[in-house]
């Protein structure tokens, strides 16, 4: 545990606890569930509603590798469907633990990966595929993102049936994406068949007063339940999505387990390429990743370890 504190006492464990468990219980007794769904601060981080089932606090010794019992790496420079410019590696230079944080670092360097593709940038893409996946729950991370033209950090998920159903049929849930030319804006999006890529169902959140997400840590989360997703920044619900938001004739493909991905891309069709203003190296710092499930069993939560 960080700072030798018990897990339940750590100040970063729950963002924006604004009411007591006793008050929540009273509300649940008198208010319909539809109203609760519109009042996220009533339950978003309350341990009486959400039970922690998986986490990484990145508490290893400084300079150590990431925990390979929880994470694996995508490697290579194939563009990853987005015309990205980096080669992803599994080197400590691109991903390691430092001071209780996961550091994902994008470097400007000429590098040839195991796929024999040479790129002028390197970075890392970590994923829990075949190690942890879950259908439904609260997925949360506290992150300080990088900045700069062409830099593209993300905290997101893919359906664990991707190898058979393929993308976008497997589904994709982007809990947080940022493109460096928009330092005050993050996006929450989901993709599926008929609403993928630039046609994904998306929403954005903008920090007030011109603040930049790269200036400090922020908590990004999604609460995903049958037929609903709620997107949060720092405990603030900024968008609720349901099947009613899908394009006509398309289907909701978010009823099976998904795995988690953390990465920093360089370049690509959406952010554009780095330019003379882009400073390297750039790094994304991740304080923790935590996954919760509903304390009640009626939501049919399924975890795969």
C-alpha distance (Angstrom), angle and dihedral (degrees) to the residues before:
residue distance angle dihedral
X1 . . .
X2 3.79 . .
X3 3.82 114.4 .
X4 3.80 89.8 2.3
X5 3.80 91.7 -80.5
X6 3.77 124.8 142.1
X7 3.78 111.0 -102.2
X8 3.78 95.3 -114.9
X9 3.81 91.4 53.4
X10 3.79 97.4 52.3
X11 3.81 109.0 117.0
X12 3.78 92.7 -140.2
X13 3.80 94.6 55.6
X14 3.78 96.3 90.1
X15 3.81 124.8 27.2
X16 3.79 118.4 -149.1
X17 3.81 103.4 -1.2
X18 3.77 99.1 -178.9
X19 3.81 105.3 164.1
X20 3.76 136.0 34.8
X21 3.76 125.9 -105.1
X22 3.79 89.5 -114.5
X23 3.79 91.9 56.1
X24 3.79 90.4 47.3
X25 3.79 90.8 53.2
X26 3.77 90.6 51.9
X27 3.80 91.7 50.5
X28 3.78 92.7 48.5
X29 3.78 89.2 53.4
X30 3.79 94.0 56.6
X31 3.79 107.8 25.7
X32 3.80 128.2 72.0
X33 3.78 118.5 -114.9
X34 3.79 91.4 -114.9
X35 3.80 89.3 64.0
X36 3.80 92.0 47.5
X37 3.79 89.6 55.0
X38 3.80 87.4 60.8
X39 3.84 93.4 48.8
X40 3.82 104.4 62.4
X41 3.79 96.7 166.7
X42 3.78 87.8 63.6
X43 3.77 91.2 69.8
X44 3.80 113.0 -3.5
X45 3.80 95.3 110.6
X46 3.79 102.4 13.8
X47 3.82 114.8 127.4
X48 3.79 89.6 -149.0
X49 3.81 88.2 67.7
X50 3.82 105.0 27.8
X51 3.82 124.1 47.4
X52 3.80 119.9 -159.6
X53 3.82 110.6 -120.5
X54 3.83 105.0 162.9
X55 3.78 135.8 15.2
X56 3.76 146.8 158.3
X57 3.81 116.4 -156.1
X58 3.84 93.6 177.8
X59 3.80 90.6 -131.6
X60 3.81 96.9 151.7
X61 3.80 122.4 123.2
X62 3.79 115.4 -70.7
X63 3.78 110.7 -89.2
X64 3.79 93.5 23.2
X65 3.78 125.9 131.7
X66 3.78 122.4 -102.8
X67 3.78 117.9 -89.5
X68 3.80 104.4 -86.7
X69 3.80 91.1 -164.5
X70 3.82 85.7 69.8
X71 3.81 105.7 26.4
X72 3.78 139.7 40.9
X73 3.80 129.4 -178.4
X74 3.76 135.8 -116.5
X75 3.80 107.1 -143.4
X76 3.78 134.4 -168.2
X77 3.77 144.3 61.9
X78 3.78 103.0 -104.8
X79 3.81 95.4 127.3
X80 3.82 93.3 -108.5
X81 3.79 94.3 -120.7
X82 3.80 92.4 -62.7
X83 3.83 103.5 75.6
X84 3.80 89.0 -108.7
X85 3.80 116.7 177.8
X86 3.81 102.1 -145.7
X87 3.77 134.0 89.8
X88 3.78 110.5 -134.9
X89 3.80 113.3 -138.1
X90 3.79 138.0 -178.4
X91 3.82 92.1 -134.8
X92 3.79 122.8 128.5
X93 3.81 86.5 -125.8
X94 3.81 87.7 70.1
X95 3.83 101.4 33.0
X96 3.78 131.1 18.0
X97 3.79 143.3 128.2
X98 3.79 118.3 -94.3
X99 3.79 128.3 171.0
X100 3.79 94.3 -16.9
X101 3.80 93.0 -48.3
X102 3.77 136.1 103.6
X103 3.80 108.3 -123.6
X104 3.82 116.9 -156.6
X105 3.78 106.6 -174.7
X106 3.80 128.9 -165.9
X107 3.80 112.0 -154.2
X108 3.79 132.7 -169.7
X109 3.80 103.5 -130.9
X110 3.78 138.3 121.0
X111 3.79 107.4 -105.5
X112 3.80 136.1 166.4
X113 3.79 114.8 -152.0
X114 3.81 130.2 -155.4
X115 3.81 88.6 -85.8
X116 3.84 88.2 63.7
X117 3.80 91.3 -118.9
X118 3.80 113.4 136.7
X119 3.79 118.0 -147.0
X120 3.79 134.3 174.2
X121 3.80 95.0 -132.7
X122 3.80 135.4 48.7
X123 3.79 131.9 -161.7
X124 3.81 140.4 146.6
X125 3.78 137.4 -101.6
X126 3.82 116.2 -165.8
X127 3.79 124.1 -168.3
X128 3.80 140.3 175.8
X129 3.80 94.7 -142.5
X130 3.83 111.3 148.4
X131 3.82 89.0 4.7
X132 3.80 103.8 66.7
X133 3.78 135.0 -2.7
X134 3.78 133.6 155.2
X135 3.77 140.5 -172.8
X136 3.80 112.1 -135.4
X137 3.77 128.6 -8.6
X138 3.78 140.7 98.4
X139 3.81 114.7 -55.0
X140 3.79 113.1 -168.4
X141 3.81 139.4 171.7
X142 3.79 134.6 175.8
X143 3.80 107.7 -141.2
X144 3.78 141.8 169.7
X145 3.78 105.1 -153.7
X146 3.81 128.4 -151.1
X147 3.79 124.5 -117.9
X148 3.78 142.7 -144.6
X149 3.76 141.4 89.2
X150 3.81 110.4 -56.1
X151 3.82 96.0 15.7
X152 3.82 114.3 126.2
X153 3.84 118.1 -176.5
X154 3.80 120.6 -179.4
X155 3.81 144.7 -179.8
X156 3.79 107.4 -164.6
X157 3.81 149.3 135.0
X158 3.80 140.5 -126.7
X159 3.79 129.4 -159.7
X160 3.79 111.2 -97.3
X161 3.81 89.9 -130.3
X162 3.81 91.0 68.3
X163 3.81 93.5 116.3
X164 3.81 91.8 59.4
X165 3.81 105.2 24.7
X166 3.83 93.8 33.9
X167 3.80 126.3 -155.6
X168 3.00 129.9 -24.1
X169 3.81 93.3 11.9
X170 3.80 89.9 63.8
X171 3.80 90.9 57.8
X172 3.80 130.8 -122.9
X173 3.81 127.6 -136.9
X174 3.81 116.5 -165.7
X175 3.79 106.9 -162.1
X176 3.81 93.0 178.5
X177 3.78 132.3 4.2
X178 3.77 127.6 164.7
X179 3.78 131.9 -178.2
X180 3.77 113.3 -151.6
X181 3.78 96.7 -125.6
X182 3.83 87.6 64.0
X183 3.83 100.9 53.7
X184 3.81 94.9 168.1
X185 3.83 97.9 46.7
X186 3.80 134.2 77.1
X187 3.78 127.4 -178.1
X188 3.80 133.4 -141.8
X189 3.80 113.8 -161.7
X190 3.77 142.8 159.9
X191 3.79 128.2 -154.2
X192 3.78 133.5 -161.4
X193 3.80 140.3 145.8
X194 3.80 107.6 -41.4
X195 3.81 94.5 11.2
X196 3.79 106.7 60.5
X197 3.78 137.8 121.9
X198 3.79 111.2 4.5
X199 3.81 88.7 -1.7
X200 3.81 94.9 59.5
X201 3.80 117.0 132.0
X202 3.79 100.8 -103.7
X203 3.79 145.3 172.0
X204 3.79 133.0 -179.8
X205 3.78 139.1 -144.8
X206 3.82 123.3 -152.5
X207 3.78 124.4 -158.8
X208 3.81 112.3 -125.2
X209 3.78 126.0 -113.4
X210 3.79 95.6 23.2
X211 3.81 94.0 -69.2
X212 3.80 117.8 160.8
X213 3.78 124.9 -131.7
X214 3.81 89.0 -137.8
X215 3.81 91.3 63.4
X216 3.80 96.1 72.1
X217 3.79 146.2 -3.3
X218 3.80 118.1 -74.8
X219 3.78 132.1 -174.5
X220 3.80 117.2 -123.2
X221 3.79 120.9 -170.8
X222 3.75 146.4 161.9
X223 3.77 127.6 -156.7
X224 3.78 106.0 -153.9
X225 3.78 121.3 -172.7
X226 3.79 134.0 154.9
X227 3.82 107.0 -53.3
X228 3.80 96.1 -8.8
X229 3.83 139.4 79.1
X230 3.80 124.0 -173.2
X231 3.82 118.8 -162.9
X232 3.83 120.9 -152.3
X233 3.79 139.8 -174.1
X234 3.81 116.1 -169.2
X235 3.80 90.5 -16.9
X236 3.80 93.3 -52.0
X237 3.79 115.2 125.3
X238 3.79 106.0 -137.6
X239 3.80 101.9 167.1
X240 3.79 140.0 16.2
X241 3.79 118.3 -163.1
X242 3.82 131.3 -167.6
X243 3.82 135.3 167.7
X244 3.80 86.7 -86.1
X245 3.83 87.3 74.3
X246 3.81 93.7 60.5
X247 3.80 121.5 105.4
X248 3.78 113.4 -98.7
X249 3.79 114.3 -82.2
X250 3.83 95.7 19.2
X251 3.78 129.5 112.0
X252 3.81 136.6 -128.1
X253 3.82 107.5 -114.9
X254 3.80 99.7 -179.2
X255 3.80 103.3 102.7
X256 3.81 101.4 98.2
X257 3.83 136.2 62.9
X258 3.81 121.1 -65.6
X259 3.81 130.0 -165.4
X260 3.82 127.3 -138.5
X261 3.83 129.1 -110.0
X262 3.81 131.5 -169.9
X263 3.80 119.4 -174.6
X264 3.77 147.8 144.8
X265 3.79 113.4 -141.0
X266 3.79 125.0 -165.8
X267 3.78 117.8 -143.3
X268 3.77 126.6 -20.9
X269 3.74 140.0 145.9
X270 3.79 96.1 -65.5
X271 3.82 105.2 42.2
X272 3.79 95.7 29.5
X273 3.78 123.2 -139.0
X274 3.80 128.2 -52.3
X275 3.79 114.8 -93.0
X276 3.79 137.9 -169.0
X277 3.81 90.7 -68.7
X278 3.81 94.3 57.5
X279 3.79 113.8 103.5
X280 3.82 122.4 -153.6
X281 2.93 140.9 -118.4
X282 3.79 99.6 44.6
X283 3.79 123.0 -179.4
X284 3.78 140.1 -167.2
X285 3.81 114.5 -147.2
X286 3.81 117.5 -154.0
X287 3.79 116.9 -165.3
X288 3.79 95.0 -174.6
X289 3.79 145.7 -26.3
X290 3.82 116.6 -144.7
X291 3.77 132.8 179.1
X292 3.79 124.2 -161.9
X293 3.75 135.2 -174.8
X294 3.77 129.9 -154.4
X295 3.79 112.6 -85.6
X296 3.80 87.9 -137.0
X297 3.79 120.3 73.5
X298 3.79 97.2 -140.5
X299 3.81 93.2 89.7
X300 3.80 94.0 67.6
X301 3.81 93.1 -128.8
X302 3.80 112.4 -172.8
X303 3.79 124.9 -169.4
X304 3.78 125.4 -168.9
X305 3.80 116.9 -158.3
